[in-house]
Amino acid sequence: MLIALIKGAMLIVFGIWLLKSPLESLTKLSLIFGILIIIGGLLEVGLAFNNRQTHKSWEWTLTSGILDILLGAFLVANPSFILILITALVSLWLLIRGIILVRYALITQKSNNPNYLYGLIFGIILILLAAIFVWHPEVLGITVAFWTALAFISLGIFRIVLVFKFSSAGN
């Protein structure tokens, strides 16, 4: 029970840290992910060499481990890459959805549907958000950090509540 309580407290502290400096936190998270991927890759390379006598396709495990090491090293060397990648993907998705909504609104306008304006407005908003994210990716980074922080804090509170619920039930 004590371990669950400590985990809950750690999640809350981590969430608060993310809220305190979101862009810096995202960069550090990228570094942590990169380091974890490198460690996983090193373990996989070790596993491949350990099993090369017993597994016929140990080269695939070795290749996978090497690729993980390279990806992890790339992330450690370029911690802002994840923010750039997320920004590009979300912006592209918003742009496509916005264009589809505007097109749909224009089609429904031709059929004299008075609700076409909603689709047109939301489509334009999505296109503008995509442009904002492209020119100011930190806006998306702050948003991602905020929701991630909230998720960690919520999970931490949930774990702590569970600890007290189970301890009051006599378990």
C-alpha positions in Angstrom: 0.0 0.0 0.0 2.9 2.3 0.8 4.3 1.9 -2.7 0.9 2.7 -4.3 0.7 5.8 -2.1 4.3 6.9 -3.1 3.4 6.3 -6.8 0.3 8.4 -6.5 2.3 11.2 -4.9 5.0 11.0 -7.5 2.4 11.3 -10.3 0.9 14.4 -8.7 4.3 16.0 -8.3 5.2 15.1 -11.9 1.9 16.6 -13.1 2.5 19.8 -11.1 6.1 20.0 -12.6 4.6 19.7 -16.1 2.2 22.6 -15.3 4.9 24.7 -13.9 7.0 25.0 -17.1 5.2 23.2 -19.9 7.6 23.8 -22.8 10.7 23.0 -20.7 8.9 19.9 -19.4 8.1 18.7 -22.9 11.7 19.0 -23.9 12.8 17.1 -20.8 10.2 14.5 -21.4 11.6 14.0 -24.9 15.0 13.5 -23.3 13.6 11.0 -20.9 11.8 9.1 -23.7 15.0 9.1 -25.7 17.0 7.7 -22.8 14.4 5.0 -22.1 14.4 4.0 -25.8 18.2 3.8 -25.8 18.1 1.6 -22.6 15.4 -0.6 -24.2 17.6 -0.8 -27.4 20.6 -1.8 -25.4 18.7 -4.5 -23.6 17.3 -5.8 -26.9 20.8 -5.9 -28.4 22.0 -7.8 -25.3 19.0 -10.2 -25.6 19.8 -10.8 -29.3 23.4 -11.7 -28.5 22.4 -13.9 -25.6 19.9 -15.8 -27.8 21.9 -16.0 -31.0 22.6 -19.7 -30.4 19.0 -20.7 -29.6 17.0 -18.4 -31.9 17.3 -18.6 -35.7 16.1 -15.0 -36.3 18.1 -13.3 -33.6 19.3 -10.7 -36.2 15.8 -9.2 -36.2 16.0 -8.6 -32.5 19.5 -7.1 -33.0 18.3 -4.9 -35.8 15.4 -3.7 -33.7 17.6 -2.9 -30.8 20.0 -1.0 -33.0 17.2 1.0 -34.5 15.9 1.8 -31.0 19.4 3.0 -29.9 19.6 5.2 -33.0 16.1 6.7 -32.5 16.8 7.3 -28.8 20.0 9.0 -29.6 18.2 11.2 -32.2 15.6 12.2 -29.6 18.3 12.9 -27.0 20.2 15.0 -29.6 17.0 16.8 -30.8 14.6 16.9 -27.9 12.3 19.5 -29.7 11.7 17.0 -32.5 8.7 15.4 -30.8 7.1 18.8 -30.5 7.7 19.5 -34.2 6.4 16.1 -35.2 3.2 16.4 -33.0 2.7 20.0 -34.4 3.1 18.8 -38.0 0.7 15.9 -37.6 -2.0 17.8 -35.6 -1.8 20.8 -38.0 -2.1 18.6 -41.0 -5.1 16.7 -39.5 -6.8 20.0 -38.5 -6.2 21.4 -42.0 -7.7 18.4 -43.7 -10.7 18.3 -41.3 -11.2 22.0 -41.8 -11.2 21.8 -45.6 -13.6 18.8 -45.5 -16.0 20.8 -43.2 -15.8 23.9 -45.5 -16.5 21.7 -48.5 -19.3 20.0 -46.8 -20.8 23.3 -45.7 -20.7 24.6 -49.3 -22.4 21.5 -50.6 -25.1 21.7 -48.0 -25.6 25.4 -48.7 -26.5 24.5 -52.3 -29.3 22.4 -51.0 -30.6 25.4 -49.1 -29.8 23.8 -45.7 -29.7 26.7 -43.2 -27.3 24.7 -40.9 -24.4 25.0 -43.5 -23.1 28.0 -41.6 -22.1 25.9 -38.6 -19.9 23.6 -40.7 -18.4 26.6 -42.5 -17.6 28.4 -39.3 -16.1 25.3 -37.6 -14.2 24.4 -40.8 -12.6 27.9 -40.9 -11.8 27.7 -37.2 -10.0 24.4 -37.7 -8.0 25.8 -40.6 -7.0 28.9 -38.5 -6.0 26.6 -35.6 -3.8 24.6 -38.0 -2.1 27.8 -39.2 -1.6 29.0 -35.6 0.0 25.7 -34.6 2.3 25.8 -37.7 3.5 29.4 -36.9 3.4 29.0 -33.1 4.1 25.4 -32.2 4.6 26.3 -28.6 0.8 26.8 -28.3 0.3 23.2 -29.1 3.2 22.2 -26.8 1.7 24.1 -23.9 -1.7 22.4 -24.6 -0.2 18.9 -24.7 1.8 19.6 -21.6 -1.3 20.9 -19.8 -3.5 17.9 -20.6 -0.7 15.5 -19.8 -0.1 17.2 -16.5 -3.8 16.9 -15.7 -3.8 13.2 -16.6 -0.8 12.6 -14.3 -2.4 14.6 -11.4 -5.7 12.8 -11.9 -4.0 9.4 -11.9 -2.1 10.3 -8.8 -5.2 11.4 -6.9 -7.0 8.2 -8.1 -4.1 6.0 -6.8 -4.1 7.8 -3.4 -7.9 7.6 -3.1 -7.7 3.9 -3.9 -5.0 3.4 -1.2 -7.3 5.0 1.4 -10.4 3.1 0.2 -8.6 -0.2 0.4 -7.0 0.5 3.8 -10.4 1.5 5.2 -11.9 -1.7 3.9 -9.3 -3.6 5.9 -7.3 -4.9 2.9 
